[in-house]
Amino acid sequence: MRSRYTAYVLQNSAYLKRTWHPRTCPRSLDLADGPRWSKLEILDHGGNRRKAWVEFIAHYNGGQLHEKSRFAYEQGAWVYVDGTILDS
């Protein structure tokens, strides 16, 4: 989770696509016009050896994103599956 947040901060779309589940990964990912992220707060997390979730708030200039993200452990690595926005 933290590495993906850092990738958003650095606008590293190649890393984000590598760590995204192939079933849910978008074909293209343009971060150039996205928000400027400033802080990540991990609120809660849980799971097991194959599936996990992380609830977080990511702050950006002018707002925040409160999300619960799901991850899966596949082929020796954790990948982002999807997320549910809880509030903004």
N, C-alpha and C positions, 0 to 999 in steps of 0.2 A: 504494500500500500504506500509506504513512504517513498519507495523508489519511483512509483508511478506518479506521485505528486511532484517529485523533483523533476521528472521528465516533462510534466506539464509546465512547471516553472521555466525550464530550459528550452521549451518548445521542441522537445526531442520526439517527434512523431514516430520515428523508426523504432525506438525502444517501446513506446506505447503499443504499437502494432505487434511487436514480438511478444509482449506480455499480455495480449488480449486473446481470449478463447476464439479459435477459428470460426466457430458457429455464430458468434455475435460481433466479430470485428468488422468495422466499416471498411469499405473498399478504399476510401481516401480519408485523410485526417489532416485538415488544415488548421493549424493553431495560430497562424499569424494575426488574426483579428480577435483572438480570444482574450479573456480577462487576464490581468496581471496578478498572479497569485502571490499572497504575502504571508500566509500562516496556515498550518495544518494542526488541527486538534483531533486526536483519536479519542472517541467517547467510549467505545465498547467494542468487543470482538469475541468471537467464539468459533467453534467448529471442531473438526476432527482431522484425521490424516488425509482425507480426500476432498473435503468441502469445508469452506470457512466463510465468514462474513466479517466485515468491519464497518462500524458506524463512525462517521467522522463529520467534522465541519471544516471546510476549506474556505479561507477568507480571501477575498480579492478586493481591489479598489472599488468601493461602492456597494459591496454586498458580501454574501456568503452562500455557500452551497452545503446543505445538510443532507447527507446521503448514507444509505446502507448498501454497501457493495458486496457482491457475492464473488467468491473465488473458487477455483477447482485446481487440484493438484494433478497434473497430467504430464507424462513423459519426463518426470524428474523436476518439474518446475511449477510454481504457482502462476495461474493465469486469471485475469479478470474476466468474469462471465457477464455480469450486468449489475445495475444498481437501481435503487428506488430512491427518488428524491423525497425527503421527509418534510422539509419546509425550506423556505428561502429567506 
